[in-house]
Amino acid sequence: MGILKRLLGRKEKSKEKTSKIAICPACEKSIVETVPSSISGWLVPPQYYCPKCGYIGPIYLEIEVEKEVKEEVKEEKNGG
C-alpha cells in the first residue's frame, strides 16, 4: 500500500507543475481561441480559431507544458 501512495503522490506533484495549452491542428504553432456563439456547447461543439493561419473548427491539439512555459507563451501572445 505504501508504494501506491507514493506513486499517487508523484502523479499529483507532477500535475501541479504542468498545465495544458491548446494548439492549432493546422499550423501547430499558435494557441487557439474559442469563438463565442450562442449555441456552442449546447447544440454544437465549441468552435476554435487560430489567428495565425485562420483555422476555424471544433478540433484542437492539447499539449502539457510546465506552468512557467505556459506563462511565457501567454506573454508572447499578448505582445509583452
N, C-alpha and C positions, 0 to 999 in steps of 0.2 A: 504494500500500500504506500510506502514511503516513496518509491520510485515514481508511481503515478502522480503523486502530489508534486514532486519535483518537476516532472515533465509538464504538468499543467501550469506550474508557476513560471517556467521558462516561456511557455506559449503566451501567457498573459503579459509578461515583461516585454516580449518582442512586439506584441500588439501596441503597447504604449509608445514604442519608438518608431512605429511605421504608420503611414497614412496612405490612402488611396487617392489617385488623381485620374481624371477622365481624359483620354487621348483620342484624337480623331482616327477612325479606321481607314480613311482615305490617304491622308498625308503622314500620319503617325507622328506629328510634330507638335501639335497645338493642344491646348486644353479646350475642350468643347464646352459650350454654354447651353443651358436649357432655353428653348424657345417657348415663351409664355403662350398659353392657349386656354380658352375657356373650357375645353373638353379634355385636355391632356390628363392622363392618369385615371380618368373616369370611363370614357368611352374608347379612347385610343391611347396607346403608349405615348409618353412624352417624346418630343422631338428635340434633337440636339443640333447645334450649329457650330461650325468651325470657321472662325474669322479669317484664317489663312488661306484655305482652299475653297471655302464656300459650301462645304458638305452640309446637308440637312437630312437627318434621318433618325430613326429610333434606336440605332445601334452605336455604341462607343466602346472603346477599349478601356479597361481599368487596370492600372498597374500599382503595385505597392512601392512606396518610396519612404525614405526616412523623413520624419516631420520637418527637419531642417531644410531638406531639399524642396519639399512642398512649399515652404515659406519663400524660398528663393525664386521658385517658378512663379508664384503669385506676384512677387515684386517685379519680375521681368515683364509679366503680362500687363501690369498696371503702369509700366513705364518708369518705375522707380528704381 
